[in-house]
């Protein structure tokens, strides 16, 4: 969900930096998600 308070990238004083910040945030979210998936997979593979 995009931030409703964020300026559209074209209105941002530094559009390239704004875009890169968005990419960083998305990458961090993906990394956290993939870490959670890996942990879940390890737990399900471990013998009880």
Secondary structure, DSSP 8 states (H G I E B T S, - for coil): ---TTS--GGGSTTHHHHHHHHHHHHHHHHHHHHHHHHHHHHHHHS--
